[in-house]
Every structure is written in structure tokens, then in C-alpha cells.
């Protein structure tokens, strides 16, 4: 995947990962977003590396089964996550 594709999505391509921070008004909204992403990830069988501190959710996407590199599966997941973001 090219850097241009990831930039269009609002994700940075860093160290073979798509990375993005999402900022919410408070912890409850951040956690609600994480719940939605968790359901999406489970359905797609493609789980992110992520963390949450108060109102910030940091997500990293990479395909472990493809040698920890960004694949079309990561791009599709990034697009699906973007659709959930406010």
C-alpha cells in the first residue's frame, strides 16, 4: 500500500503499520467507539493493536499473518473504522 492511500484515509503508514489517533469528548465516548471497533474486528477476524487513555484511542493495523506488513485487509479495516468515527 502506498503512503498516498493511507494519507487519504487519515492514517499514517509507520513501521509497517497503519496508525491513527482518535480523540473524543470523554472516556465514555472513546470506550463506546472501541466497543464498535471490537465488534467490527471480530467479524472481520482482523484485530488491531490499540490503546486508550481517557479520551484518546490509538489504533495500529498490520497483518501479522503476512509478516507484519500492511495489506489490503488493513486498508479495508481502516476504512471501516473511519466510518465509525464521529
C-alpha positions in Angstrom: 0.0 0.0 0.0 1.3 3.4 -0.9 1.7 6.3 1.6 -0.8 8.3 -0.6 -3.5 5.7 0.1 -3.0 5.8 3.8 -3.0 9.6 3.9 -6.3 9.7 2.1 -7.8 7.7 4.9 -6.2 9.9 7.6 -3.9 7.1 8.7 -0.1 7.3 8.9 2.0 4.5 7.5 4.7 4.0 10.1 6.9 0.9 10.6 4.8 -1.4 8.5 1.6 -0.3 10.3 -1.3 2.0 9.7 -1.6 4.3 12.7 -4.2 6.8 13.8 -5.3 8.6 16.9 -9.0 9.3 17.5 -9.9 12.0 20.1 -13.3 12.0 21.8 -15.1 14.3 24.2 -14.6 11.9 27.1 -13.8 8.4 28.2 -17.3 7.1 27.7 -17.4 8.1 24.1 -13.9 6.7 23.5 -14.9 3.4 25.1 -18.1 3.2 23.0 -16.1 3.7 19.9 -13.7 0.9 21.0 -16.7 -1.4 21.5 -17.9 -0.7 18.0 -14.4 -1.4 16.6 -14.1 -4.6 18.6 -17.3 -5.9 17.1 -16.1 -5.0 13.6 -12.7 -6.6 14.2 -14.2 -9.8 15.5 -16.5 -10.1 12.5 -13.6 -9.4 10.1 -11.2 -11.7 12.1 -8.7 -8.9 11.9 -7.8 -7.4 15.3 -6.0 -4.1 15.9 -3.2 -3.2 18.3 -4.7 -0.4 20.3 -4.6 1.6 23.5 -6.9 4.0 25.3 -6.1 6.8 27.6 -9.1 8.8 28.8 -10.5 10.4 25.6 -7.8 9.2 23.1 -7.9 5.9 21.2 -4.7 4.9 19.4 -5.0 2.2 16.7 -2.4 0.3 14.8 -3.2 -2.0 11.9 -0.9 -4.6 10.5 -1.3 -8.1 9.1 0.5 -10.5 11.4 -0.1 -13.5 9.1 1.5 -11.6 6.2 4.8 -10.9 8.1 3.7 -7.8 10.0 3.1 -5.6 7.0 0.2 -3.5 5.7 -2.1 -5.4 3.3 -5.4 -4.8 1.7 -7.0 -6.3 4.8 -5.6 -3.4 6.9 -6.8 -0.8 4.3 -10.3 -2.3 4.4 -10.3 -2.3 8.2 -9.1 1.3 8.3 -11.9 2.4 6.0 -14.5 0.5 8.2 -13.1 2.1 11.4 -13.2 5.6 9.7 -16.9 5.0 9.0 -17.5 4.6 12.8 -15.6 7.7 13.8 -17.6 10.8 14.6 
